[in-house]
Amino acid sequence: MRKYILLLICFLGMFGMNAQSFTDPWTPQQLLSTKVLSTRITQNKMDQTILINIGPDAVIKNSFNLGPVQNKGNQEKLQNYLKKVSKDKEVVLYCGCCPFEKCPNIRPAFKSLIAMGYKNTKLLNIPKNIKVDWIDKGYPVN
C-alpha cells in the first residue's frame, strides 16, 4: 500500500511540474492584437517598434526572421540581434506555428527578453495560427 501511495505522490509531483512549465510569462497587457499591429504597419507607424518572427517563417511585413527559438542557436541569435536595441523600445514577438498553449517558441523567447531587461516587450496575440489570425484577415505580408 505504501508503494502505491509513493507512486501516486511521484505522479502528482511530475504532473504539477509539467503544468507549471506552461505558465505564461506575459500579462494580458503585454499581448498586442493583430488588428492594432496591422493598422500600425499599414499607416507606417512602426518606427518605435521592432517586430521579430520567432517561428518557422517571417510572414508579417517588415518583420525580422529570427527563426524558431526552439532550434539550437536561435536563442543566442535573438540576444545578439537585440544587443544594440534600446531597452525602452517596443519589441514585439510572434510565432504563429500553432495555438499559444502548444507553441514551443514563444515562452523561451519572451522570457529571454524580460531577463535581458526589455521593458516594453509584447507578444502578438495569435491564438490559433498565423494563417487564421493574420493571412486570412488580409493583413500585410511579406
Beta strands, then each sheet from edge to edge (+ up, - down):
strand 1: 31-32
strand 2: 49-53
strand 3: 64-65
strand 4: 90-94
strand 5: 121-124
sheet 1: 1+ 5+ 4+ 2+ 3+
end
